Amino acid sequence: MLNPRGMVDHSDSSSTSGGASGGSGNSGSSGSSSGAGKSRSSAQLTTAADVLQALLQNSKSQLSDGFLRWRLEQQWVEVVGSTIGDQTCPAAFDRGTLYIWVRHSAWMQQLWFFQEPIREKVNNHLGREWVKQVRFTLSRRAATTDPTGSAY
């Protein structure tokens, strides 16, 4: 029997199998319900994976931010192009600000003029308004933040 959450409730099956009368009728229905339970079970596993992925992609939790930053880092060259991607790397994300590590100060100066296009490309790639502001840094360590939210 399904409970309100859509999960299989096994409490009824123990009371059904405990009854001595009608054993052959119950075992036949039990066999068919366990077959149906297996298909539901596999559907639940698929659904759980879909829910977890959606949670990580669309949530506002810190875990979601870490997942999106990792995904962005893996696809960085595709998002910004090889010219910029070879000289930069997403280093950190904190409260709507994407910190991008830049290989050289001359590149940092040039990229200053591309903040808005980079922000738009990242948000379009992720499918939502995740980055509010882009900042560039020459130090990967300076881009990370401690638990209180202040930069090192």
C-alpha positions in Angstrom: 0.0 0.0 0.0 1.3 3.5 -0.8 1.6 6.1 2.0 0.9 9.8 1.4 4.5 10.3 0.3 4.2 7.7 -2.5 6.4 5.2 -0.7 5.5 1.6 -0.4 4.2 0.9 3.2 5.3 -2.5 4.3 3.3 -2.5 7.6 0.2 -3.9 5.9 2.1 -6.8 4.3 3.3 -8.2 7.6 -0.3 -8.3 9.0 -1.5 -9.9 5.7 1.1 -12.6 5.7 0.5 -13.3 9.4 -3.1 -14.5 8.7 -3.5 -18.3 8.4 -6.7 -18.2 6.3 -6.6 -17.5 2.6 -2.9 -18.1 2.4 -2.9 -19.1 -1.3 -5.0 -16.1 -2.3 -2.7 -13.7 -0.4 0.5 -15.2 -1.7 -0.8 -14.8 -5.2 -1.6 -11.1 -4.6 1.6 -10.7 -2.6 3.6 -12.0 -5.6 1.9 -9.6 -8.0 2.2 -6.7 -5.6 5.9 -7.4 -5.0 6.4 -7.4 -8.8 4.6 -4.0 -8.9 6.7 -2.9 -5.9 9.9 -3.6 -7.8 8.8 -1.4 -10.7 7.8 1.3 -8.2 11.1 0.8 -6.4 13.2 1.3 -9.5 11.0 4.3 -10.4 11.6 5.8 -7.0 15.4 5.4 -7.4 15.3 7.2 -10.7 13.0 9.9 -9.2 15.4 10.3 -6.3 18.3 10.8 -8.7 16.3 13.4 -10.6 15.3 15.1 -7.4 18.8 15.2 -6.1 20.2 16.7 -9.3 17.4 19.3 -9.4 18.1 20.1 -5.8 21.8 20.7 -6.5 21.1 22.7 -9.6 18.2 24.9 -8.6 18.5 25.3 -4.8 19.9 28.3 -3.0 21.9 26.2 -0.5 25.7 26.4 -0.2 25.8 22.8 -1.5 24.1 23.9 -4.7 26.5 26.8 -5.1 29.5 24.4 -4.8 27.9 22.1 -7.3 27.3 24.9 -9.8 30.8 26.3 -9.3 32.3 22.8 -9.9 30.2 22.4 -13.1 31.2 25.9 -14.3 34.9 25.1 -13.6 34.6 21.9 -15.7 33.0 23.7 -18.6 34.8 27.1 -18.3 36.4 27.1 -21.7 33.1 26.3 -23.4 31.4 29.1 -21.5 33.8 32.0 -22.0 35.7 30.7 -25.1 39.3 29.5 -25.4 41.0 32.9 -25.5 39.6 34.0 -22.1 39.3 30.4 -20.7 43.1 29.7 -21.2 44.0 32.8 -19.1 41.3 32.5 -16.4 39.5 30.1 -14.0 36.6 30.4 -11.7 38.1 30.5 -8.2 35.3 31.1 -5.8 31.6 32.0 -5.4 30.2 34.0 -2.5 26.7 35.5 -2.2 26.2 36.2 -5.9 29.8 37.2 -6.6 31.9 35.0 -8.9 35.7 35.4 -8.3 37.7 34.7 -11.4 41.4 34.0 -11.1 43.5 35.7 -13.9 46.9 34.5 -15.0 48.4 38.0 -15.4 47.7 41.6 -14.4 47.6 42.7 -18.1 44.8 40.2 -18.7 43.0 41.4 -15.6 43.0 45.0 -16.9 41.6 43.9 -20.2 38.9 41.6 -18.7 37.6 44.5 -16.6 35.7 45.6 -19.7 34.2 42.1 -20.2 32.7 41.7 -16.7 29.1 42.0 -17.9 29.4 39.7 -21.0 31.1 37.1 -18.8 28.4 37.4 -16.2 25.7 37.0 -18.9 27.5 34.0 -20.5 27.7 32.2 -17.1 24.1 32.8 -16.2 22.9 31.7 -19.7 25.0 28.6 -19.5 23.6 27.7 -16.0 20.1 28.6 -17.0 19.4 31.0 -14.2 20.5 34.3 -12.7 23.2 32.9 -10.4 26.0 35.5 -10.8 25.2 39.0 -9.8 28.8 40.4 -9.9 32.1 39.3 -11.4 35.4 40.1 -9.7 38.9 39.3 -10.9 41.9 38.3 -8.7 45.6 37.4 -9.3 45.7 35.2 -6.2 43.6 32.0 -5.9 43.8 32.2 -2.1 42.5 35.8 -2.0 39.3 34.6 -3.8 38.3 32.1 -1.1 36.3 33.1 1.9 36.2 31.8 5.5 32.9 30.7 7.1 32.1 34.2 8.4 32.0 35.4 4.8 35.1 37.7 4.9 37.9 37.3 2.4 41.3 36.0 3.7 
